[in-house]
Amino acid sequence: MVPKHRILDDDEAEELLSTYNIEKEKLSKIRITDPVIKEIGANANDLIEITKKSETAGESIFYRLVIE
């Protein structure tokens, strides 16, 4: 039931920020204490890609910044 979470590498993160012309701090946040974040081993300031299945769109992708 939990959507797929993955840590973006540095190149992917830079491409994402450049594509959307946004600063990392402007992204939605997710706490480092979140159980999924602990499970995937993310650290503070990592960017996370969350892929959710959608009946209407097929897949929806969201991005979050890991914070303390």
Biopython code that builds the backbone (N, CA, C, O; Angstrom):
import numpy as np
from Bio.PDB.StructureBuilder import StructureBuilder

atoms = [
    (1, "MET", "N", (0.804, -1.194, 0.000)),
    (1, "MET", "CA", (0.000, 0.000, 0.000)),
    (1, "MET", "C", (0.858, 1.274, 0.000)),
    (1, "MET", "O", (0.372, 2.357, -0.326)),
    (2, "VAL", "N", (2.121, 1.133, 0.364)),
    (2, "VAL", "CA", (3.008, 2.299, 0.394)),
    (2, "VAL", "C", (3.562, 2.525, -1.006)),
    (2, "VAL", "O", (4.067, 1.588, -1.624)),
    (3, "PRO", "N", (3.477, 3.760, -1.521)),
    (3, "PRO", "CA", (4.029, 4.018, -2.859)),
    (3, "PRO", "C", (5.546, 3.867, -2.875)),
    (3, "PRO", "O", (6.206, 3.917, -1.837)),
    (4, "LYS", "N", (6.077, 3.682, -4.077)),
    (4, "LYS", "CA", (7.525, 3.511, -4.249)),
    (4, "LYS", "C", (8.249, 4.819, -3.930)),
    (4, "LYS", "O", (7.889, 5.879, -4.444)),
    (5, "HIS", "N", (9.262, 4.736, -3.086)),
    (5, "HIS", "CA", (10.120, 5.867, -2.734)),
    (5, "HIS", "C", (11.535, 5.529, -3.178)),
    (5, "HIS", "O", (11.989, 4.399, -2.998)),
    (6, "ARG", "N", (12.229, 6.494, -3.753)),
    (6, "ARG", "CA", (13.641, 6.275, -4.069)),
    (6, "ARG", "C", (14.399, 7.587, -3.931)),
    (6, "ARG", "O", (13.858, 8.670, -4.153)),
    (7, "ILE", "N", (15.657, 7.458, -3.559)),
    (7, "ILE", "CA", (16.536, 8.608, -3.384)),
    (7, "ILE", "C", (17.096, 8.985, -4.747)),
    (7, "ILE", "O", (17.602, 8.129, -5.473)),
    (8, "LEU", "N", (17.008, 10.273, -5.098)),
    (8, "LEU", "CA", (17.597, 10.743, -6.347)),
    (8, "LEU", "C", (19.102, 10.935, -6.143)),
    (8, "LEU", "O", (19.535, 11.422, -5.099)),
    (9, "ASP", "N", (19.895, 10.551, -7.145)),
    (9, "ASP", "CA", (21.324, 10.825, -7.049)),
    (9, "ASP", "C", (21.556, 12.303, -7.356)),
    (9, "ASP", "O", (20.628, 13.012, -7.745)),
    (10, "ASP", "N", (22.783, 12.764, -7.183)),
    (10, "ASP", "CA", (23.086, 14.191, -7.340)),
    (10, "ASP", "C", (22.740, 14.716, -8.731)),
    (10, "ASP", "O", (22.200, 15.815, -8.864)),
    (11, "ASP", "N", (23.046, 13.939, -9.763)),
    (11, "ASP", "CA", (22.751, 14.374, -11.133)),
    (11, "ASP", "C", (21.250, 14.493, -11.368)),
    (11, "ASP", "O", (20.787, 15.461, -11.971)),
    (12, "GLU", "N", (20.492, 13.510, -10.894)),
    (12, "GLU", "CA", (19.032, 13.547, -11.047)),
    (12, "GLU", "C", (18.435, 14.729, -10.291)),
    (12, "GLU", "O", (17.523, 15.393, -10.785)),
    (13, "ALA", "N", (18.950, 14.988, -9.096)),
    (13, "ALA", "CA", (18.456, 16.102, -8.289)),
    (13, "ALA", "C", (18.710, 17.436, -8.993)),
    (13, "ALA", "O", (17.826, 18.289, -9.058)),
    (14, "GLU", "N", (19.920, 17.606, -9.517)),
    (14, "GLU", "CA", (20.244, 18.846, -10.230)),
    (14, "GLU", "C", (19.365, 19.019, -11.468)),
    (14, "GLU", "O", (18.904, 20.123, -11.757)),
    (15, "GLU", "N", (19.136, 17.936, -12.190)),
    (15, "GLU", "CA", (18.292, 18.000, -13.381)),
    (15, "GLU", "C", (16.859, 18.374, -13.008)),
    (15, "GLU", "O", (16.228, 19.183, -13.687)),
    (16, "LEU", "N", (16.350, 17.787, -11.935)),
    (16, "LEU", "CA", (15.003, 18.101, -11.473)),
    (16, "LEU", "C", (14.869, 19.575, -11.115)),
    (16, "LEU", "O", (13.937, 20.247, -11.555)),
    (17, "LEU", "N", (15.805, 20.073, -10.314)),
    (17, "LEU", "CA", (15.757, 21.468, -9.882)),
    (17, "LEU", "C", (15.896, 22.416, -11.067)),
    (17, "LEU", "O", (15.238, 23.455, -11.116)),
    (18, "SER", "N", (16.744, 22.064, -12.010)),
    (18, "SER", "CA", (16.941, 22.885, -13.199)),
    (18, "SER", "C", (15.700, 22.872, -14.095)),
    (18, "SER", "O", (15.269, 23.915, -14.588)),
    (19, "THR", "N", (15.131, 21.682, -14.301)),
    (19, "THR", "CA", (13.951, 21.544, -15.158)),
    (19, "THR", "C", (12.796, 22.396, -14.659)),
    (19, "THR", "O", (12.128, 23.076, -15.438)),
    (20, "TYR", "N", (12.567, 22.354, -13.346)),
    (20, "TYR", "CA", (11.439, 23.093, -12.775)),
    (20, "TYR", "C", (11.833, 24.471, -12.261)),
    (20, "TYR", "O", (11.002, 25.197, -11.716)),
    (21, "ASN", "N", (13.116, 24.834, -12.436)),
    (21, "ASN", "CA", (13.625, 26.141, -12.010)),
    (21, "ASN", "C", (13.184, 26.455, -10.582)),
    (21, "ASN", "O", (12.567, 27.486, -10.313)),
    (22, "ILE", "N", (13.518, 25.538, -9.676)),
    (22, "ILE", "CA", (13.111, 25.663, -8.280)),
    (22, "ILE", "C", (14.300, 25.370, -7.377)),
    (22, "ILE", "O", (15.196, 24.605, -7.734)),
    (23, "GLU", "N", (14.295, 25.990, -6.202)),
    (23, "GLU", "CA", (15.316, 25.709, -5.202)),
    (23, "GLU", "C", (14.877, 24.507, -4.377)),
    (23, "GLU", "O", (13.685, 24.291, -4.155)),
    (24, "LYS", "N", (15.843, 23.740, -3.933)),
    (24, "LYS", "CA", (15.575, 22.530, -3.166)),
    (24, "LYS", "C", (14.646, 22.807, -1.970)),
    (24, "LYS", "O", (13.750, 22.016, -1.677)),
    (25, "GLU", "N", (14.868, 23.919, -1.297)),
    (25, "GLU", "CA", (14.113, 24.258, -0.090)),
    (25, "GLU", "C", (12.643, 24.576, -0.375)),
    (25, "GLU", "O", (11.822, 24.587, 0.542)),
    (26, "LYS", "N", (12.311, 24.835, -1.640)),
    (26, "LYS", "CA", (10.929, 25.158, -2.009)),
    (26, "LYS", "C", (10.067, 23.909, -2.236)),
    (26, "LYS", "O", (8.844, 24.010, -2.344)),
    (27, "LEU", "N", (10.705, 22.732, -2.309)),
    (27, "LEU", "CA", (9.953, 21.489, -2.489)),
    (27, "LEU", "C", (9.199, 21.139, -1.213)),
    (27, "LEU", "O", (9.548, 21.603, -0.127)),
    (28, "SER", "N", (8.169, 20.323, -1.350)),
    (28, "SER", "CA", (7.467, 19.803, -0.180)),
    (28, "SER", "C", (8.452, 18.983, 0.640)),
    (28, "SER", "O", (9.428, 18.453, 0.108)),
    (29, "LYS", "N", (8.191, 18.884, 1.926)),
    (29, "LYS", "CA", (9.134, 18.244, 2.840)),
    (29, "LYS", "C", (8.606, 16.887, 3.316)),
    (29, "LYS", "O", (7.403, 16.625, 3.296)),
    (30, "ILE", "N", (9.536, 16.039, 3.743)),
    (30, "ILE", "CA", (9.227, 14.788, 4.413)),
    (30, "ILE", "C", (10.262, 14.625, 5.524)),
    (30, "ILE", "O", (11.453, 14.836, 5.299)),
    (31, "ARG", "N", (9.819, 14.258, 6.699)),
    (31, "ARG", "CA", (10.727, 14.158, 7.846)),
    (31, "ARG", "C", (11.594, 12.898, 7.785)),
    (31, "ARG", "O", (11.182, 11.851, 7.285)),
    (32, "ILE", "N", (12.793, 13.043, 8.306)),
    (32, "ILE", "CA", (13.736, 11.933, 8.347)),
    (32, "ILE", "C", (13.224, 10.803, 9.237)),
    (32, "ILE", "O", (13.682, 9.666, 9.124)),
    (33, "THR", "N", (12.274, 11.113, 10.121)),
    (33, "THR", "CA", (11.701, 10.108, 11.019)),
    (33, "THR", "C", (10.572, 9.305, 10.370)),
    (33, "THR", "O", (10.056, 8.367, 10.977)),
    (34, "ASP", "N", (10.183, 9.663, 9.139)),
    (34, "ASP", "CA", (9.147, 8.916, 8.429)),
    (34, "ASP", "C", (9.624, 7.471, 8.250)),
    (34, "ASP", "O", (10.770, 7.250, 7.859)),
    (35, "PRO", "N", (8.769, 6.492, 8.528)),
    (35, "PRO", "CA", (9.200, 5.086, 8.430)),
    (35, "PRO", "C", (9.780, 4.688, 7.065)),
    (35, "PRO", "O", (10.747, 3.927, 7.013)),
    (36, "VAL", "N", (9.215, 5.182, 5.975)),
    (36, "VAL", "CA", (9.744, 4.831, 4.648)),
    (36, "VAL", "C", (11.122, 5.446, 4.441)),
    (36, "VAL", "O", (12.003, 4.815, 3.858)),
    (37, "ILE", "N", (11.310, 6.659, 4.909)),
    (37, "ILE", "CA", (12.602, 7.335, 4.777)),
    (37, "ILE", "C", (13.673, 6.564, 5.553)),
    (37, "ILE", "O", (14.797, 6.401, 5.079)),
    (38, "LYS", "N", (13.315, 6.095, 6.742)),
    (38, "LYS", "CA", (14.249, 5.264, 7.512)),
    (38, "LYS", "C", (14.574, 3.978, 6.754)),
    (38, "LYS", "O", (15.730, 3.559, 6.689)),
    (39, "GLU", "N", (13.547, 3.363, 6.185)),
    (39, "GLU", "CA", (13.712, 2.080, 5.492)),
    (39, "GLU", "C", (14.650, 2.192, 4.286)),
    (39, "GLU", "O", (15.466, 1.302, 4.047)),
    (40, "ILE", "N", (14.531, 3.298, 3.520)),
    (40, "ILE", "CA", (15.378, 3.425, 2.326)),
    (40, "ILE", "C", (16.745, 4.037, 2.639)),
    (40, "ILE", "O", (17.603, 4.120, 1.761)),
    (41, "GLY", "N", (16.948, 4.462, 3.883)),
    (41, "GLY", "CA", (18.259, 4.967, 4.299)),
    (41, "GLY", "C", (18.567, 6.376, 3.825)),
    (41, "GLY", "O", (19.731, 6.720, 3.617)),
    (42, "ALA", "N", (17.541, 7.192, 3.651)),
    (42, "ALA", "CA", (17.754, 8.572, 3.206)),
    (42, "ALA", "C", (18.309, 9.430, 4.342)),
    (42, "ALA", "O", (18.093, 9.144, 5.520)),
    (43, "ASN", "N", (19.016, 10.468, 3.969)),
    (43, "ASN", "CA", (19.580, 11.430, 4.914)),
    (43, "ASN", "C", (18.938, 12.786, 4.701)),
    (43, "ASN", "O", (18.298, 13.029, 3.677)),
    (44, "ALA", "N", (19.115, 13.674, 5.679)),
    (44, "ALA", "CA", (18.626, 15.043, 5.547)),
    (44, "ALA", "C", (19.211, 15.661, 4.283)),
    (44, "ALA", "O", (20.378, 15.432, 3.966)),
    (45, "ASN", "N", (18.429, 16.427, 3.572)),
    (45, "ASN", "CA", (18.762, 17.115, 2.325)),
    (45, "ASN", "C", (18.734, 16.225, 1.094)),
    (45, "ASN", "O", (19.004, 16.703, -0.008)),
    (46, "ASP", "N", (18.415, 14.937, 1.247)),
    (46, "ASP", "CA", (18.223, 14.087, 0.080)),
    (46, "ASP", "C", (16.907, 14.444, -0.591)),
    (46, "ASP", "O", (15.963, 14.871, 0.075)),
    (47, "LEU", "N", (16.840, 14.274, -1.900)),
    (47, "LEU", "CA", (15.586, 14.434, -2.622)),
    (47, "LEU", "C", (15.020, 13.046, -2.888)),
    (47, "LEU", "O", (15.733, 12.133, -3.303)),
    (48, "ILE", "N", (13.728, 12.911, -2.640)),
    (48, "ILE", "CA", (13.045, 11.633, -2.777)),
    (48, "ILE", "C", (12.016, 11.730, -3.893)),
    (48, "ILE", "O", (11.277, 12.709, -3.989)),
    (49, "GLU", "N", (11.977, 10.699, -4.735)),
    (49, "GLU", "CA", (10.952, 10.584, -5.769)),
    (49, "GLU", "C", (9.936, 9.561, -5.273)),
    (49, "GLU", "O", (10.296, 8.439, -4.918)),
    (50, "ILE", "N", (8.667, 9.955, -5.253)),
    (50, "ILE", "CA", (7.589, 9.077, -4.813)),
    (50, "ILE", "C", (6.690, 8.819, -6.014)),
    (50, "ILE", "O", (6.167, 9.754, -6.621)),
    (51, "THR", "N", (6.517, 7.551, -6.352)),
    (51, "THR", "CA", (5.690, 7.162, -7.497)),
    (51, "THR", "C", (4.432, 6.468, -6.982)),
    (51, "THR", "O", (4.498, 5.399, -6.374)),
    (52, "LYS", "N", (3.296, 7.092, -7.235)),
    (52, "LYS", "CA", (2.007, 6.539, -6.806)),
    (52, "LYS", "C", (1.230, 6.070, -8.018)),
    (52, "LYS", "O", (1.243, 6.711, -9.069)),
    (53, "LYS", "N", (0.556, 4.951, -7.860)),
    (53, "LYS", "CA", (-0.329, 4.470, -8.917)),
    (53, "LYS", "C", (-1.629, 5.264, -8.852)),
    (53, "LYS", "O", (-2.133, 5.568, -7.770)),
    (54, "SER", "N", (-2.159, 5.594, -10.021)),
    (54, "SER", "CA", (-3.377, 6.390, -10.113)),
    (54, "SER", "C", (-4.305, 5.752, -11.133)),
    (54, "SER", "O", (-3.869, 5.385, -12.224)),
    (55, "GLU", "N", (-5.572, 5.617, -10.794)),
    (55, "GLU", "CA", (-6.536, 5.042, -11.730)),
    (55, "GLU", "C", (-6.729, 5.935, -12.952)),
    (55, "GLU", "O", (-6.977, 5.437, -14.050)),
    (56, "THR", "N", (-6.618, 7.235, -12.773)),
    (56, "THR", "CA", (-6.866, 8.153, -13.882)),
    (56, "THR", "C", (-5.605, 8.510, -14.658)),
    (56, "THR", "O", (-5.647, 8.648, -15.881)),
    (57, "ALA", "N", (-4.488, 8.661, -13.959)),
    (57, "ALA", "CA", (-3.253, 9.101, -14.622)),
    (57, "ALA", "C", (-2.279, 7.960, -14.877)),
    (57, "ALA", "O", (-1.277, 8.155, -15.566)),
    (58, "GLY", "N", (-2.544, 6.793, -14.349)),
    (58, "GLY", "CA", (-1.597, 5.686, -14.473)),
    (58, "GLY", "C", (-0.573, 5.740, -13.356)),
    (58, "GLY", "O", (-0.575, 4.894, -12.463)),
    (59, "GLU", "N", (0.297, 6.730, -13.405)),
    (59, "GLU", "CA", (1.274, 6.977, -12.344)),
    (59, "GLU", "C", (1.392, 8.475, -12.114)),
    (59, "GLU", "O", (1.309, 9.276, -13.045)),
    (60, "SER", "N", (1.586, 8.833, -10.854)),
    (60, "SER", "CA", (1.863, 10.224, -10.487)),
    (60, "SER", "C", (3.185, 10.242, -9.745)),
    (60, "SER", "O", (3.445, 9.389, -8.896)),
    (61, "ILE", "N", (4.015, 11.215, -10.067)),
    (61, "ILE", "CA", (5.326, 11.312, -9.432)),
    (61, "ILE", "C", (5.384, 12.603, -8.625)),
    (61, "ILE", "O", (5.018, 13.678, -9.101)),
    (62, "PHE", "N", (5.857, 12.461, -7.386)),
    (62, "PHE", "CA", (6.006, 13.582, -6.480)),
    (62, "PHE", "C", (7.441, 13.620, -5.984)),
    (62, "PHE", "O", (8.126, 12.597, -5.979)),
    (63, "TYR", "N", (7.894, 14.782, -5.570)),
    (63, "TYR", "CA", (9.255, 14.927, -5.062)),
    (63, "TYR", "C", (9.184, 15.581, -3.691)),
    (63, "TYR", "O", (8.379, 16.482, -3.459)),
    (64, "ARG", "N", (10.037, 15.114, -2.787)),
    (64, "ARG", "CA", (10.082, 15.643, -1.436)),
    (64, "ARG", "C", (11.548, 15.842, -1.020)),
    (64, "ARG", "O", (12.443, 15.124, -1.466)),
    (65, "LEU", "N", (11.758, 16.830, -0.163)),
    (65, "LEU", "CA", (13.060, 17.091, 0.443)),
    (65, "LEU", "C", (13.040, 16.513, 1.842)),
    (65, "LEU", "O", (12.127, 16.798, 2.616)),
    (66, "VAL", "N", (14.032, 15.704, 2.178)),
    (66, "VAL", "CA", (14.119, 15.108, 3.519)),
    (66, "VAL", "C", (14.668, 16.160, 4.478)),
    (66, "VAL", "O", (15.700, 16.779, 4.222)),
    (67, "ILE", "N", (13.942, 16.353, 5.606)),
    (67, "ILE", "CA", (14.375, 17.309, 6.616)),
    (67, "ILE", "C", (14.498, 16.603, 7.971)),
    (67, "ILE", "O", (13.947, 15.523, 8.181)),
    (68, "GLU", "N", (15.241, 17.248, 8.887)),
    (68, "GLU", "CA", (15.406, 16.707, 10.251)),
    (68, "GLU", "C", (14.092, 16.637, 10.977)),
    (68, "GLU", "O", (14.046, 16.209, 12.130)),
]
sb = StructureBuilder()
sb.init_structure("model")
sb.init_model(0)
sb.init_chain("A")
sb.init_seg("    ")
for serial, (resi, resn, name, xyz) in enumerate(atoms, 1):
    if name == "N":
        sb.init_residue(resn, " ", resi, " ")
    sb.init_atom(name, np.array(xyz, "f"), 0.0, 1.0, " ", f" {name:<3s}", serial, name[0])
structure = sb.get_structure()
